[in-house]
Amino acid sequence: MTTNNKENMSTQNLAIDDTEDRSAITNPEPALAAAAQAGQSDASISPNEEENKKSISTMTGHVKDAAQFGRVAVIYGGSSNERSVSLDSGAAVLQALQNQGVDATHFDPKHQDITELRDYDRVFNVLHGRGGEDGLLQGVLQWFDIPQTGSGVLASALGMDKVRTKQLWQGCGLSTAPFSLLTADTDWQQVVNMLGLPLIIKPVHEGSSIGMTKVNHLDELPAAYATAVQCGDAVMAERWITGREFTIVIIDDEAYPVIRLEPADITNFYDFEAKYNRNDTSYYIPCGLSAADEKHLQELSLAAFRAVDAKGWGRIDAMQDEAGNFWLLEINTVPGMTSHSLVPMAAKARGMDFDTLCWHILSQTV
C-alpha cells in the first residue's frame, strides 16, 4: 500500500513490462520502450486496437506540416524551485519537436526578456512551478495574443493553489482529502484532533512534492511546518490517506489509462526523489483496479479537470483508501515530461510515442 502523492479504458490498458510480474515497472525509462513492444505483441489487447491507432492518427493529423506551427518557443527553465525538472522536461520536448522538423527554440525567462516572445508564433509551455504554471505566463501570452499549450489563466492560477482547488472540488461535490490551513500560531493539537495522524504537510503553491513532510506524531508538526513555510507563507495539513496511489493523465478531454504508483518505501509518499531521481519506484499499467473502478476514477478525474477549467492536457493525482473510496489530491496543469514522467508513460500505453505526444500537444494551439 502507498500513500498520498499525486469512458472505460480498461480494455485498452497495456501491460508494459514483460517480467514475471507483467504489470510492475521499477525503472520508467525502459518501461516506455517496453510499452511499444507490448502494443505490438500482446494478442489479448482490446479488439479495438487498430481503431485506437487510427484515432491517434486522426488526433495528430490536423497538422500535416511542421511549417504550420511557424516559429515555436519551448519555454523551460525559469526561476522556480522546479527549475531543474523544467530543464529536463523542456529539453526532451524541444528535441522531440526538432526531430519532426518543427522550427522550435529554447526560451528561458530567467535569462531572456519576456517581451522577446512577441517574435514567436506559438509557445509550448514546459515551465513548471511559479511563474509558468500559476497563470502569470498564461496572462502574458494572452496579452501578447500568442497561442500557448495547456490551460489558461484561471485554471493555471487555481491549479497552482492546492487549497482553492480543493475548495472548488468540495463545492462541486467531488471527494478530496480533508485539510486545514496552517500558520505559526496554529494549535497543533487541534489540527490532529480534526484530521488525525499521520498527516502530510504541504506548501500550498509548490509542485513536485517540494517542501512536503509526512508527520506521524504531534511533536513533528512544528518542524514540518517550518520546512513547508520556507516555500511560501501558505501551508496546509492534509489527512494521510492509507491505500493505493494513482495518477490520471488527461489529453483532449480524454482520461488515459490509469497509472498506479508504488514507492520502494511503501510507508512513505511519492516525493521529489521518487519522482525524479530514484529508479526503484514501481508503476503499474494496468493499474490493478476493476474495470468499473477504473472507469469511475477516470470520470471523477475528468470532472475535477473540467471544474478547474483546465484545457489541453494535464494530470490528476488521487488515492484509493482501504475501504475502496477515491480521494482527489491535486491537479497538475504543466506535467513533467522527463524520462521519469507519467504523461509519456500513459501516452505510450495508449499507443502514442513521445515525439507524437509532443506534436499532438503543440497541435492543440493551431
Stockholm file with secondary structure:
# STOCKHOLM 1.0

chainA/1-366         MTTNNKENMSTQNLAIDDTEDRSAITNPEPALAAAAQAGQSDASISPNEEENKKSISTMTGHVKDAAQFGRVAVIYGGSSNERSVSLDSGAAVLQALQNQGVDATHFDPKHQDITELRDYDRVFNVLHGRGGEDGLLQGVLQWFDIPQTGSGVLASALGMDKVRTKQLWQGCGLSTAPFSLLTADTDWQQVVNMLGLPLIIKPVHEGSSIGMTKVNHLDELPAAYATAVQCGDAVMAERWITGREFTIVIIDDEAYPVIRLEPADITNFYDFEAKYNRNDTSYYIPCGLSAADEKHLQELSLAAFRAVDAKGWGRIDAMQDEAGNFWLLEINTVPGMTSHSLVPMAAKARGMDFDTLCWHILSQTV
#=GR chainA/1-366 SS CBCSCCCCCGGGCCCCCCSSSTTEESCHHHHHHHHHHHHHHCTTSCTTHHHHHHHHHHHHTTCCCGGGGCEEEEECCCSSTTHHHHHHHHHHHHHHHHHTTCEEEEECTTTSCGGGGGGCSEEEECCCSTTTSSSHHHHHHHHHTCCBSSCCHHHHHHHHCHHHHHHHHHHTTCCBCCEEEECTTCCHHHHHHHHCSSEEEEETTCCTTTTCEEECSGGGHHHHHHHHHTTCSCEEEEECCCEEEEEEEEETTEECCCEEEECSSTTSCCCHIIIIICSCCEEESSCSCCHHHHHHHHHHHHHHHHHTTCCSEEEEEEEEETTSCEEEEEEESSCCCSTTCHHHHHHHHTTCCHHHHHHHHHHTTC
#=GC SS_cons         CBCSCCCCCGGGCCCCCCSSSTTEESCHHHHHHHHHHHHHHCTTSCTTHHHHHHHHHHHHTTCCCGGGGCEEEEECCCSSTTHHHHHHHHHHHHHHHHHTTCEEEEECTTTSCGGGGGGCSEEEECCCSTTTSSSHHHHHHHHHTCCBSSCCHHHHHHHHCHHHHHHHHHHTTCCBCCEEEECTTCCHHHHHHHHCSSEEEEETTCCTTTTCEEECSGGGHHHHHHHHHTTCSCEEEEECCCEEEEEEEEETTEECCCEEEECSSTTSCCCHIIIIICSCCEEESSCSCCHHHHHHHHHHHHHHHHHTTCCSEEEEEEEEETTSCEEEEEEESSCCCSTTCHHHHHHHHTTCCHHHHHHHHHHTTC
//
